């Protein structure tokens, strides 16, 4: 069953140049769409950190490609850190993420 809902991008919601330091994204594969809708917010908030799920299967099933998500994240100058089960941060590459298939990541400009 399909359910339609009205949405708003983060750029629209935060259109008054608010300072945003942290975003948590849990969107079951729609992360690329959310990042694209937050480009202005991400660009103007240099200290922004994002925690999100990176699941190659969910990303693909939503019509996106994991490579596209990785590339847009990197284009904003973010480093990508896998959050290990012990909460250790491990910087990862696209090759690492494609092997892991599913993990939580921290995006930080260091």
N, CA and C of each residue as an Amber inpcrd file, in Angstrom:
protein
   330
   0.8400000  -1.1790000   0.0000000   0.0000000   0.0000000   0.0000000
   0.8840000   1.2410000   0.0000000   0.5870000   2.1740000  -0.8630000
   1.3620000   3.4020000  -0.9710000   0.7000000   4.5060000  -0.1600000
   1.5310000   5.2470000   0.5520000   1.0530000   6.3550000   1.3620000
   1.8370000   7.5910000   0.9660000   1.1500000   8.6460000   0.5830000
   1.8180000   9.8910000   0.1960000   1.7930000  10.8550000   1.3730000
   2.9480000  11.4370000   1.6190000   3.0560000  12.4330000   2.6800000
   3.7480000  13.6690000   2.1230000   3.4270000  14.8090000   2.6870000
   4.0650000  16.0480000   2.2670000   5.3640000  16.2020000   3.0540000
   6.4020000  16.5970000   2.3920000   7.6900000  16.7750000   3.0430000
   8.2490000  18.1570000   2.7660000   9.2770000  18.4860000   3.4900000
   9.9740000  19.7520000   3.2950000  11.4690000  19.4670000   3.4280000
  12.2570000  20.0970000   2.5920000  13.7080000  19.8930000   2.6680000
  14.2690000  20.6330000   3.8770000  15.4350000  20.2010000   4.3180000
  16.0950000  20.8990000   5.4210000  16.4640000  22.3260000   5.0270000
  16.8110000  22.5340000   3.7580000  17.1100000  23.8970000   3.2930000
  15.8910000  24.8010000   3.3990000  14.7060000  24.2790000   3.1020000
  13.4840000  25.0680000   3.2470000  13.1660000  25.3180000   4.7180000
  13.2730000  24.2840000   5.5340000  12.9200000  24.3850000   6.9470000
  13.8390000  25.3550000   7.6920000  15.1340000  25.3180000   7.3610000
  16.1070000  26.1960000   7.9990000  16.5090000  27.3210000   7.0460000
  15.5350000  27.9870000   6.4640000  15.8060000  29.0070000   5.4470000
  16.2360000  30.3460000   6.0230000  16.2080000  30.5080000   7.3380000
  16.5990000  31.7790000   7.9530000  18.0420000  31.7730000   8.4330000
  18.8570000  30.9350000   7.8280000  20.2850000  30.8630000   8.1350000
  20.5820000  30.4650000   9.5740000  19.7300000  29.6410000  10.1580000
  19.9720000  29.1660000  11.5110000  21.2730000  28.3750000  11.5710000
  21.8960000  28.3880000  12.7380000  23.0960000  27.5980000  12.9620000
  22.6530000  26.1880000  13.3750000  23.1720000  25.2000000  12.6710000
  22.8740000  23.8060000  12.9660000  24.2080000  23.0930000  13.1530000
  24.3670000  22.4660000  14.3120000  25.6250000  21.7930000  14.6250000
  25.5810000  20.2930000  14.4180000  24.3770000  19.7090000  14.4660000
  24.2580000  18.2530000  14.4580000  22.9620000  17.8250000  13.7980000
  23.0620000  16.7870000  12.9660000  21.8820000  16.1800000  12.3270000
  22.0240000  14.6690000  12.4630000  20.9320000  14.0110000  12.8120000
  20.8760000  12.5490000  12.7850000  19.8930000  12.1600000  11.6950000
  20.3470000  11.3250000  10.7870000  19.5130000  10.8830000   9.6770000
  19.2920000   9.3830000   9.8050000  18.0360000   8.9820000   9.8510000
  17.6660000   7.5610000   9.8400000  16.5110000   7.4500000   8.8630000
  16.8440000   7.2100000   7.6150000  15.8560000   7.3500000   6.5510000
  15.7050000   6.1140000   5.6700000  16.2070000   4.9760000   6.1340000
  16.0000000   3.7070000   5.4230000  16.3450000   3.7820000   3.9390000
  17.4800000   4.4010000   3.6240000  17.9640000   4.4340000   2.2490000
  17.7530000   5.7480000   1.5290000  17.0100000   6.6790000   2.0990000
  16.7310000   7.9610000   1.4400000  17.7480000   9.0410000   1.8060000
  18.8800000   8.6470000   2.3550000  19.8830000   9.6060000   2.8210000
  20.3740000  10.5530000   1.7180000  20.5560000  10.0360000   0.5170000
  21.0250000  10.8900000  -0.5790000  20.0280000  12.0160000  -0.8370000
  18.7530000  11.7180000  -0.8170000  17.7250000  12.7350000  -1.0540000
  17.7500000  13.7970000   0.0440000  17.9700000  13.3660000   1.2690000
  18.0280000  14.3060000   2.3940000  19.2530000  15.2040000   2.2780000
  20.3990000  14.6240000   1.9630000  21.6290000  15.4100000   1.7910000
  21.4520000  16.4240000   0.6580000  20.8550000  15.9970000  -0.4440000
  20.6230000  16.9250000  -1.5580000  19.7070000  18.0680000  -1.1540000
  18.7560000  17.8020000  -0.2700000  17.8340000  18.8340000   0.1970000
  18.3930000  19.6800000   1.3230000  19.6420000  19.4470000   1.6770000
  20.2780000  20.2030000   2.7590000  21.5940000  20.8350000   2.3060000
  21.7730000  20.9930000   1.0170000  23.0610000  21.4730000   0.5040000
  23.4440000  22.8520000   1.0380000  22.4900000  23.7780000   1.0830000
  22.7910000  25.1240000   1.6000000  23.1100000  25.0600000   3.0880000
  22.3250000  24.3130000   3.8180000  22.5290000  24.1420000   5.2570000
  23.9150000  23.5600000   5.5390000  24.2840000  22.5290000   4.8060000
  25.5840000  21.8780000   4.9850000  26.7210000  22.8350000   4.6390000
  26.5650000  23.5820000   3.5780000  27.6080000  24.5030000   3.1240000
  27.8500000  25.6250000   4.1290000  26.8010000  26.1740000   4.6880000
  26.9770000  27.3330000   5.5740000  27.3030000  26.9690000   7.0240000
  27.1110000  25.7190000   7.4160000  27.3920000  25.2870000   8.7840000
  28.6460000  24.4130000   8.7970000  29.7990000  25.0510000   8.8410000
  31.0800000  24.3480000   8.7010000  31.3670000  23.3750000   9.8480000
  30.8190000  23.6330000  11.0360000  31.0690000  22.7480000  12.1860000
  30.0520000  21.6120000  12.2690000  29.1520000  21.5290000  11.3060000
  28.0960000  20.5170000  11.3080000  28.6750000  19.1060000  11.3340000
  28.0670000  18.2790000  12.1590000  28.3810000  16.8440000  12.1890000
  27.0760000  16.1060000  11.9240000  27.1730000  15.0000000  11.2110000
  25.9920000  14.2080000  10.8650000  26.2580000  12.7560000  11.2380000
  25.2980000  12.1470000  11.9100000  25.3370000  10.7010000  12.1280000
  24.2210000  10.1150000  11.2830000  24.5470000   9.0700000  10.5520000
  23.5460000   8.4340000   9.6960000  23.9040000   6.9790000   9.4480000
  22.9250000   6.2660000   8.9720000  23.0930000   4.8770000   8.5860000
  23.6330000   4.8570000   7.1560000  24.5340000   3.9430000   6.8640000
  24.9980000   3.7440000   5.4930000  24.7670000   2.2740000   5.1690000
  23.7050000   2.0150000   4.4360000  23.3290000   0.6480000   4.0730000
  23.2370000   0.5520000   2.5600000  24.1720000  -0.1750000   1.9670000
  24.1910000  -0.2610000   0.5070000  22.8820000  -0.8350000  -0.0380000
  22.3130000  -1.8160000   0.6390000  21.0620000  -2.4150000   0.1800000
  19.8930000  -1.4550000   0.2430000  19.7540000  -0.7430000   1.3550000
  18.6480000   0.2120000   1.4920000  18.8040000   1.3950000   0.5400000
  20.0350000   1.8620000   0.3770000  20.2780000   2.9730000  -0.5500000
  19.8780000   2.5580000  -1.9630000  20.3070000   1.3760000  -2.3900000
  19.9810000   0.8760000  -3.7290000  18.4820000   0.6640000  -3.8990000
  17.8270000   0.1440000  -2.8650000  16.3810000  -0.1220000  -2.9860000
  15.5610000   1.1650000  -3.0470000  16.1500000   2.2900000  -2.6190000
  15.4210000   3.5650000  -2.7050000  15.6720000   4.2740000  -4.0390000
  16.4080000   3.6230000  -4.9350000  16.6460000   4.1900000  -6.2590000
  17.9250000   5.0030000  -6.3750000  18.7590000   4.9970000  -5.3480000
  20.0310000   5.7180000  -5.3790000  21.1760000   4.7200000  -5.4670000
  22.3700000   5.2430000  -5.6130000  23.5600000   4.4060000  -5.6330000
  24.4560000   4.7940000  -4.4520000  25.0070000   3.8130000  -3.7310000
  25.9060000   4.1250000  -2.6170000  27.0630000   5.0360000  -3.0310000
  27.5670000   4.8560000  -4.2290000  28.6710000   5.6810000  -4.7240000
  28.2610000   7.1450000  -4.8040000  27.0280000   7.4120000  -5.2290000
  26.5460000   8.7910000  -5.3400000  26.4480000   9.4430000  -3.9670000
  25.9550000   8.6950000  -2.9810000  25.8790000   9.2210000  -1.6220000
  27.2780000   9.5090000  -1.0920000  28.1970000   8.5670000  -1.2480000
  29.5710000   8.7510000  -0.8010000  30.1880000   9.9900000  -1.4500000
  30.0150000  10.1360000  -2.7620000  30.6310000  11.2400000  -3.4930000
  30.0830000  12.6020000  -3.0740000  28.7820000  12.7020000  -2.8370000
  28.2350000  14.0030000  -2.4210000  28.7060000  14.3440000  -1.0130000
  28.7890000  13.3450000  -0.1460000  29.3020000  13.5740000   1.2080000
  30.7320000  14.1140000   1.1370000  31.5680000  13.4770000   0.3300000
  32.9600000  13.9040000   0.1940000  33.0590000  15.2920000  -0.4520000
  32.1310000  15.6180000  -1.3690000  32.1760000  16.9220000  -2.0380000
  31.9750000  18.0790000  -1.0670000  31.3390000  17.8260000   0.0700000
  31.1560000  18.8480000   1.0960000  32.3610000  18.9220000   2.0470000
  33.3550000  18.0910000   1.8190000  34.5610000  18.1190000   2.6400000
  34.4960000  17.2550000   3.8900000  33.4830000  16.3980000   3.9620000
  33.3580000  15.5340000   5.1260000  34.3300000  14.3580000   5.0530000
  34.8160000  13.9530000   6.2260000  35.4850000  12.6810000   6.4020000
  34.4080000  11.7380000   6.9180000  34.4870000  10.4730000   6.5520000
  33.4630000   9.5010000   6.9250000  34.0850000   8.4920000   7.8810000
  33.4760000   8.3940000   9.0580000  33.9590000   7.4940000  10.0930000
  32.8930000   6.4570000  10.4190000  33.2440000   5.1810000  10.3390000
  32.3390000   4.1260000  10.7890000  32.3490000   4.1330000  12.3050000
  31.1690000   4.0040000  12.8810000  31.0590000   3.9220000  14.3410000
  31.0330000   2.4380000  14.6830000  32.0960000   1.9630000  15.3120000
  32.2070000   0.5350000  15.6320000  31.2530000   0.1830000  16.7720000
  30.9990000  -1.1100000  16.9880000  30.1400000  -1.5260000  18.1130000
  30.6430000  -1.0110000  19.4680000  31.9470000  -0.7650000  19.5920000
  32.4900000  -0.2310000  20.8470000  32.5470000   1.3040000  20.8300000
  31.9130000   1.9160000  19.8190000  31.8440000   3.3780000  19.6460000
  33.1540000   3.9990000  19.1750000  34.0900000   3.2030000  18.7310000
  35.3380000   3.7130000  18.1660000  35.0440000   4.2590000  16.7700000
  35.6840000   5.3670000  16.4100000  35.5240000   5.9580000  15.0830000
  36.6650000   5.5030000  14.1830000  36.3050000   4.9270000  13.0230000
  37.2810000   4.3920000  12.0830000  37.0130000   5.0430000  10.7240000
  37.9620000   5.8510000  10.2440000  37.7640000   6.5070000   8.9550000
  37.6890000   5.4460000   7.8580000  36.7260000   5.6000000   6.9560000
  36.4900000   4.6000000   5.9190000  36.4660000   5.2200000   4.5290000
  36.7320000   4.3640000   3.5650000  36.6550000   4.7260000   2.1550000
  35.3760000   4.1270000   1.5740000  35.0870000   4.4610000   0.3360000
  33.9340000   3.8510000  -0.3410000  34.1160000   2.3400000  -0.4220000
  35.3220000   1.9030000  -0.7290000  35.5970000   0.4640000  -0.8180000
  35.2730000  -0.2280000   0.5130000  35.6420000   0.3950000   1.6310000
  35.3300000  -0.1600000   2.9570000  33.8230000  -0.2670000   3.1530000
  33.1090000   0.8120000   2.8230000  31.6590000   0.8260000   3.0360000
  30.9470000  -0.2110000   2.1830000  31.4290000  -0.4200000   0.9700000
  30.7930000  -1.4190000   0.0980000  31.0180000  -2.8380000   0.6350000
  32.1190000  -3.0530000   1.3440000  32.3810000  -4.3610000   1.9580000
  31.5340000  -4.5750000   3.2060000  31.3540000  -3.5110000   3.9740000
  30.6290000  -3.6080000   5.2440000  29.1320000  -3.8010000   5.0080000
  28.6080000  -3.1830000   3.9860000  27.1950000  -3.2650000   3.5840000
  26.2470000  -2.4590000   4.4630000  26.4510000  -2.4380000   5.7900000
  25.5410000  -1.7040000   6.6770000  26.2830000  -1.2740000   7.9390000
  26.2480000   0.0240000   8.2360000  26.8620000   0.5280000   9.4690000
  26.3620000   1.9410000   9.7330000  26.6160000   2.4170000  10.9370000
  26.3660000   3.8190000  11.2640000  27.6650000   4.5670000  11.0370000
  27.5390000   5.7910000  10.5160000  28.7100000   6.5970000  10.2330000
  28.5560000   7.9970000  10.8260000  29.6990000   8.5990000  11.1140000
  29.7720000   9.9960000  11.5220000  30.4220000  10.7560000  10.3870000
  29.8020000  11.8450000   9.9810000  30.3720000  12.7330000   8.9760000
  30.8950000  13.9630000   9.6960000  32.1630000  14.2570000   9.5100000
  32.7820000  15.3780000  10.2020000  33.8380000  15.9970000   9.3080000
  33.9480000  17.3020000   9.4000000  35.0070000  17.9850000   8.6490000
  36.2770000  18.0660000   9.4820000  36.3380000  17.3000000  10.5560000
  37.4480000  17.1510000  11.5240000  37.6210000  18.3560000  12.3460000
